[in-house]
Each structure stands twice: as C-alpha cells, then as structure tokens.
Amino acid sequence: MALKEQILEDLKTAMKAKDKDRLQVLRSLKAKLQEKEIAERKDGEATLTEEQAISVLMKAAKQRKESITQFEEGNREDLAEKEKVELEIIEEYLPKMLTEDEVREVVSKKIADLGAEGPQDMGKVMGPIMGMLKGKADGGLVSKVVKEELSN
C-alpha cells in the first residue's frame, strides 16, 4: 500500500478509536501531502511519487526534532514530550534509516571508488552519496561520516 493511502487508512482508524494525538498528526501529514501534491501538479494531474511523500514526512520529522531541541532548551518539557509523541508517530511511516555503521560502510566504498583523498574532496564525495542515500539516511549523519572518513 502506498504511503499516502496508508496514512489515510490509519487516519480513519484513529478517528474510530478516538486517538486524538495520532489523529492530529495524521491530519497534519495528510495536509502536508496534499500541499505537496498541489505544488507538483502538472496538466491538472496531482500525483505524488513515493519518494516525494517520504521527503514530506522526513521534513515533518526534522521539524519535530528541531522543536524538541528548542523546547528542551527553554525548559518546556511538556511541549517537548508532545513533540516526541508526534515524532514517534511520523517515524512509523518512514523507511528504516541506516545506522552510522551502515553509512560508514557506504561512504568508505564510495571514497575508494572515487579516489578521494582529503577534506578538499568532500563535495566530490557528498553529491553521489546523497543521491544513493536520499531517504535512507540523515544528511547530517552522512556529512559527519564523510568528514571523518576523509580526515583519516
């Protein structure tokens, strides 16, 4: 089942179960997916690819993570906790992300393939790797691993 259809099905289930937290998050995701669909509309057709839908969810998850950090810095644990619950719900729909070790393995192979030799080759390495790992790994983690590998 496509991601958007899964969210719509779960939205109905949450309504029936009167699960307010899940319902709020799923409605928000549905709205964001519809906004993206409208923005991508061509010739009157509005269809999102699975990759675009995942991108929308990753952006929503990133926003929640940033909010959690801000709320914790501001000593607002109540709001941080609410954001954590929302983040958990969003992450249920995201594909499993690669671990740091898995990212390191991919990065090491790519560096060897490209013959990159130092921090000055970071741009040369990042482009192809981000293309390969888009939607599978956090960009910040990939950047960190590439820097570490090129520094060795």
ChimeraX commands (.cxc) that place a marker at each C-alpha (Angstrom):
marker #1 position 0.00,0.00,0.00 radius 0.5
marker #1 position 1.34,3.42,-0.91 radius 0.5
marker #1 position 2.36,5.73,1.91 radius 0.5
marker #1 position -0.43,8.24,1.32 radius 0.5
marker #1 position -3.10,5.52,1.26 radius 0.5
marker #1 position -1.65,4.01,4.45 radius 0.5
marker #1 position -1.87,7.39,6.19 radius 0.5
marker #1 position -5.49,7.82,5.06 radius 0.5
marker #1 position -6.41,4.32,6.31 radius 0.5
marker #1 position -4.72,4.96,9.65 radius 0.5
marker #1 position -6.49,8.33,9.85 radius 0.5
marker #1 position -9.85,6.54,9.64 radius 0.5
marker #1 position -8.73,4.02,12.26 radius 0.5
marker #1 position -7.60,6.82,14.59 radius 0.5
marker #1 position -10.97,8.56,14.17 radius 0.5
marker #1 position -12.82,5.38,15.11 radius 0.5
marker #1 position -10.52,4.76,18.07 radius 0.5
marker #1 position -10.77,8.41,19.16 radius 0.5
marker #1 position -6.96,8.58,19.38 radius 0.5
marker #1 position -6.58,12.37,19.45 radius 0.5
marker #1 position -2.77,12.56,19.30 radius 0.5
marker #1 position -2.48,10.19,16.35 radius 0.5
marker #1 position -5.44,11.84,14.63 radius 0.5
marker #1 position -3.87,15.30,14.90 radius 0.5
marker #1 position -0.53,14.12,13.49 radius 0.5
marker #1 position -2.12,12.16,10.65 radius 0.5
marker #1 position -4.33,15.10,9.68 radius 0.5
marker #1 position -1.25,17.30,9.62 radius 0.5
marker #1 position 0.61,14.80,7.43 radius 0.5
marker #1 position -2.38,14.46,5.11 radius 0.5
marker #1 position -2.49,18.25,4.70 radius 0.5
marker #1 position 1.26,18.44,4.02 radius 0.5
marker #1 position 0.98,15.68,1.42 radius 0.5
marker #1 position -1.92,17.47,-0.27 radius 0.5
marker #1 position 0.05,20.74,-0.30 radius 0.5
marker #1 position 2.98,18.98,-1.96 radius 0.5
marker #1 position 0.63,17.31,-4.43 radius 0.5
marker #1 position -0.85,20.66,-5.42 radius 0.5
marker #1 position 2.60,22.24,-5.72 radius 0.5
marker #1 position 3.72,19.40,-8.01 radius 0.5
marker #1 position 0.55,19.42,-10.10 radius 0.5
marker #1 position 1.16,19.28,-13.83 radius 0.5
marker #1 position -1.53,19.31,-16.51 radius 0.5
marker #1 position -4.25,19.04,-13.88 radius 0.5
marker #1 position -2.89,15.74,-12.55 radius 0.5
marker #1 position -1.91,15.60,-8.91 radius 0.5
marker #1 position 0.08,12.52,-8.05 radius 0.5
marker #1 position 2.93,12.19,-5.61 radius 0.5
marker #1 position 5.66,9.64,-6.00 radius 0.5
marker #1 position 6.54,7.52,-3.00 radius 0.5
marker #1 position 9.90,9.33,-2.83 radius 0.5
marker #1 position 8.17,12.74,-2.67 radius 0.5
marker #1 position 5.83,11.50,0.07 radius 0.5
marker #1 position 8.79,10.21,2.10 radius 0.5
marker #1 position 10.50,13.56,1.61 radius 0.5
marker #1 position 7.45,15.35,3.06 radius 0.5
marker #1 position 7.46,13.03,6.09 radius 0.5
marker #1 position 11.20,13.44,6.61 radius 0.5
marker #1 position 10.76,17.20,6.61 radius 0.5
marker #1 position 7.97,16.91,9.20 radius 0.5
marker #1 position 10.15,14.65,11.36 radius 0.5
marker #1 position 13.06,17.09,11.12 radius 0.5
marker #1 position 10.78,19.95,12.21 radius 0.5
marker #1 position 9.68,17.91,15.25 radius 0.5
marker #1 position 13.31,17.16,16.18 radius 0.5
marker #1 position 14.19,20.86,15.98 radius 0.5
marker #1 position 11.15,21.75,18.09 radius 0.5
marker #1 position 12.12,19.17,20.72 radius 0.5
marker #1 position 15.59,20.73,20.97 radius 0.5
marker #1 position 14.15,24.25,21.28 radius 0.5
marker #1 position 11.59,23.24,23.90 radius 0.5
marker #1 position 14.19,21.39,25.98 radius 0.5
marker #1 position 16.50,24.42,25.86 radius 0.5
marker #1 position 13.57,26.56,27.02 radius 0.5
marker #1 position 12.75,24.16,29.88 radius 0.5
marker #1 position 9.37,23.29,28.35 radius 0.5
marker #1 position 9.40,19.54,28.92 radius 0.5
marker #1 position 5.62,19.33,28.47 radius 0.5
marker #1 position 5.82,20.65,24.91 radius 0.5
marker #1 position 8.97,18.63,24.18 radius 0.5
marker #1 position 7.15,15.48,25.26 radius 0.5
marker #1 position 4.21,16.28,22.95 radius 0.5
marker #1 position 6.62,16.74,20.03 radius 0.5
marker #1 position 8.33,13.43,20.87 radius 0.5
marker #1 position 4.99,11.62,20.68 radius 0.5
marker #1 position 4.30,13.24,17.30 radius 0.5
marker #1 position 7.78,12.32,16.07 radius 0.5
marker #1 position 7.25,8.66,17.04 radius 0.5
marker #1 position 4.02,8.58,15.03 radius 0.5
marker #1 position 5.69,10.14,11.97 radius 0.5
marker #1 position 8.64,7.75,12.19 radius 0.5
marker #1 position 6.25,4.79,11.93 radius 0.5
marker #1 position 5.69,5.78,8.29 radius 0.5
marker #1 position 9.30,6.47,7.37 radius 0.5
marker #1 position 11.50,3.72,5.96 radius 0.5
marker #1 position 14.09,2.31,8.36 radius 0.5
marker #1 position 17.07,4.66,8.39 radius 0.5
marker #1 position 20.61,3.37,8.02 radius 0.5
marker #1 position 22.77,3.19,11.13 radius 0.5
marker #1 position 26.04,5.09,11.41 radius 0.5
marker #1 position 28.00,1.88,10.73 radius 0.5
marker #1 position 25.98,1.16,7.57 radius 0.5
marker #1 position 26.50,4.75,6.38 radius 0.5
marker #1 position 30.23,4.48,7.14 radius 0.5
marker #1 position 30.44,1.32,5.02 radius 0.5
marker #1 position 28.76,3.00,2.02 radius 0.5
marker #1 position 30.92,6.13,2.44 radius 0.5
marker #1 position 34.15,4.12,2.64 radius 0.5
marker #1 position 33.33,2.24,-0.57 radius 0.5
marker #1 position 32.40,5.43,-2.41 radius 0.5
marker #1 position 35.55,7.25,-1.27 radius 0.5
marker #1 position 37.63,4.32,-2.54 radius 0.5
marker #1 position 35.72,4.26,-5.86 radius 0.5
marker #1 position 36.17,8.00,-6.39 radius 0.5
marker #1 position 39.76,8.07,-5.17 radius 0.5
marker #1 position 39.01,10.95,-2.80 radius 0.5
marker #1 position 41.97,11.77,-0.59 radius 0.5
marker #1 position 41.15,14.55,1.81 radius 0.5
marker #1 position 38.70,17.12,3.13 radius 0.5
marker #1 position 39.05,19.10,-0.11 radius 0.5
marker #1 position 37.22,16.25,-1.91 radius 0.5
marker #1 position 34.16,16.44,0.35 radius 0.5
marker #1 position 31.92,17.96,-2.35 radius 0.5
marker #1 position 33.06,15.35,-4.85 radius 0.5
marker #1 position 32.00,12.59,-2.44 radius 0.5
marker #1 position 28.84,14.10,-0.91 radius 0.5
marker #1 position 26.91,14.52,-4.19 radius 0.5
marker #1 position 26.95,10.86,-5.27 radius 0.5
marker #1 position 26.48,9.57,-1.72 radius 0.5
marker #1 position 23.46,11.77,-1.01 radius 0.5
marker #1 position 21.98,10.60,-4.30 radius 0.5
marker #1 position 22.40,7.00,-3.17 radius 0.5
marker #1 position 21.21,7.50,0.41 radius 0.5
marker #1 position 18.39,10.03,-0.09 radius 0.5
marker #1 position 15.54,8.95,2.16 radius 0.5
marker #1 position 17.65,6.21,3.72 radius 0.5
marker #1 position 20.00,8.22,5.93 radius 0.5
marker #1 position 20.06,11.57,7.68 radius 0.5
marker #1 position 22.05,14.16,5.72 radius 0.5
marker #1 position 23.77,15.46,8.85 radius 0.5
marker #1 position 24.96,11.96,9.74 radius 0.5
marker #1 position 26.23,11.37,6.19 radius 0.5
marker #1 position 28.13,14.67,6.24 radius 0.5
marker #1 position 29.69,13.86,9.61 radius 0.5
marker #1 position 30.80,10.40,8.46 radius 0.5
marker #1 position 32.23,11.75,5.18 radius 0.5
marker #1 position 34.25,14.37,7.10 radius 0.5
marker #1 position 35.59,11.74,9.49 radius 0.5
marker #1 position 36.49,9.31,6.70 radius 0.5
marker #1 position 38.23,11.98,4.61 radius 0.5
marker #1 position 40.20,13.20,7.64 radius 0.5
marker #1 position 41.72,9.75,8.22 radius 0.5
marker link #1:1,2 radius 0.2
marker link #1:2,3 radius 0.2
marker link #1:3,4 radius 0.2
marker link #1:4,5 radius 0.2
marker link #1:5,6 radius 0.2
marker link #1:6,7 radius 0.2
marker link #1:7,8 radius 0.2
marker link #1:8,9 radius 0.2
marker link #1:9,10 radius 0.2
marker link #1:10,11 radius 0.2
marker link #1:11,12 radius 0.2
marker link #1:12,13 radius 0.2
marker link #1:13,14 radius 0.2
marker link #1:14,15 radius 0.2
marker link #1:15,16 radius 0.2
marker link #1:16,17 radius 0.2
marker link #1:17,18 radius 0.2
marker link #1:18,19 radius 0.2
marker link #1:19,20 radius 0.2
marker link #1:20,21 radius 0.2
marker link #1:21,22 radius 0.2
marker link #1:22,23 radius 0.2
marker link #1:23,24 radius 0.2
marker link #1:24,25 radius 0.2
marker link #1:25,26 radius 0.2
marker link #1:26,27 radius 0.2
marker link #1:27,28 radius 0.2
marker link #1:28,29 radius 0.2
marker link #1:29,30 radius 0.2
marker link #1:30,31 radius 0.2
marker link #1:31,32 radius 0.2
marker link #1:32,33 radius 0.2
marker link #1:33,34 radius 0.2
marker link #1:34,35 radius 0.2
marker link #1:35,36 radius 0.2
marker link #1:36,37 radius 0.2
marker link #1:37,38 radius 0.2
marker link #1:38,39 radius 0.2
marker link #1:39,40 radius 0.2
marker link #1:40,41 radius 0.2
marker link #1:41,42 radius 0.2
marker link #1:42,43 radius 0.2
marker link #1:43,44 radius 0.2
marker link #1:44,45 radius 0.2
marker link #1:45,46 radius 0.2
marker link #1:46,47 radius 0.2
marker link #1:47,48 radius 0.2
marker link #1:48,49 radius 0.2
marker link #1:49,50 radius 0.2
marker link #1:50,51 radius 0.2
marker link #1:51,52 radius 0.2
marker link #1:52,53 radius 0.2
marker link #1:53,54 radius 0.2
marker link #1:54,55 radius 0.2
marker link #1:55,56 radius 0.2
marker link #1:56,57 radius 0.2
marker link #1:57,58 radius 0.2
marker link #1:58,59 radius 0.2
marker link #1:59,60 radius 0.2
marker link #1:60,61 radius 0.2
marker link #1:61,62 radius 0.2
marker link #1:62,63 radius 0.2
marker link #1:63,64 radius 0.2
marker link #1:64,65 radius 0.2
marker link #1:65,66 radius 0.2
marker link #1:66,67 radius 0.2
marker link #1:67,68 radius 0.2
marker link #1:68,69 radius 0.2
marker link #1:69,70 radius 0.2
marker link #1:70,71 radius 0.2
marker link #1:71,72 radius 0.2
marker link #1:72,73 radius 0.2
marker link #1:73,74 radius 0.2
marker link #1:74,75 radius 0.2
marker link #1:75,76 radius 0.2
marker link #1:76,77 radius 0.2
marker link #1:77,78 radius 0.2
marker link #1:78,79 radius 0.2
marker link #1:79,80 radius 0.2
marker link #1:80,81 radius 0.2
marker link #1:81,82 radius 0.2
marker link #1:82,83 radius 0.2
marker link #1:83,84 radius 0.2
marker link #1:84,85 radius 0.2
marker link #1:85,86 radius 0.2
marker link #1:86,87 radius 0.2
marker link #1:87,88 radius 0.2
marker link #1:88,89 radius 0.2
marker link #1:89,90 radius 0.2
marker link #1:90,91 radius 0.2
marker link #1:91,92 radius 0.2
marker link #1:92,93 radius 0.2
marker link #1:93,94 radius 0.2
marker link #1:94,95 radius 0.2
marker link #1:95,96 radius 0.2
marker link #1:96,97 radius 0.2
marker link #1:97,98 radius 0.2
marker link #1:98,99 radius 0.2
marker link #1:99,100 radius 0.2
marker link #1:100,101 radius 0.2
marker link #1:101,102 radius 0.2
marker link #1:102,103 radius 0.2
marker link #1:103,104 radius 0.2
marker link #1:104,105 radius 0.2
marker link #1:105,106 radius 0.2
marker link #1:106,107 radius 0.2
marker link #1:107,108 radius 0.2
marker link #1:108,109 radius 0.2
marker link #1:109,110 radius 0.2
marker link #1:110,111 radius 0.2
marker link #1:111,112 radius 0.2
marker link #1:112,113 radius 0.2
marker link #1:113,114 radius 0.2
marker link #1:114,115 radius 0.2
marker link #1:115,116 radius 0.2
marker link #1:116,117 radius 0.2
marker link #1:117,118 radius 0.2
marker link #1:118,119 radius 0.2
marker link #1:119,120 radius 0.2
marker link #1:120,121 radius 0.2
marker link #1:121,122 radius 0.2
marker link #1:122,123 radius 0.2
marker link #1:123,124 radius 0.2
marker link #1:124,125 radius 0.2
marker link #1:125,126 radius 0.2
marker link #1:126,127 radius 0.2
marker link #1:127,128 radius 0.2
marker link #1:128,129 radius 0.2
marker link #1:129,130 radius 0.2
marker link #1:130,131 radius 0.2
marker link #1:131,132 radius 0.2
marker link #1:132,133 radius 0.2
marker link #1:133,134 radius 0.2
marker link #1:134,135 radius 0.2
marker link #1:135,136 radius 0.2
marker link #1:136,137 radius 0.2
marker link #1:137,138 radius 0.2
marker link #1:138,139 radius 0.2
marker link #1:139,140 radius 0.2
marker link #1:140,141 radius 0.2
marker link #1:141,142 radius 0.2
marker link #1:142,143 radius 0.2
marker link #1:143,144 radius 0.2
marker link #1:144,145 radius 0.2
marker link #1:145,146 radius 0.2
marker link #1:146,147 radius 0.2
marker link #1:147,148 radius 0.2
marker link #1:148,149 radius 0.2
marker link #1:149,150 radius 0.2
marker link #1:150,151 radius 0.2
marker link #1:151,152 radius 0.2
view
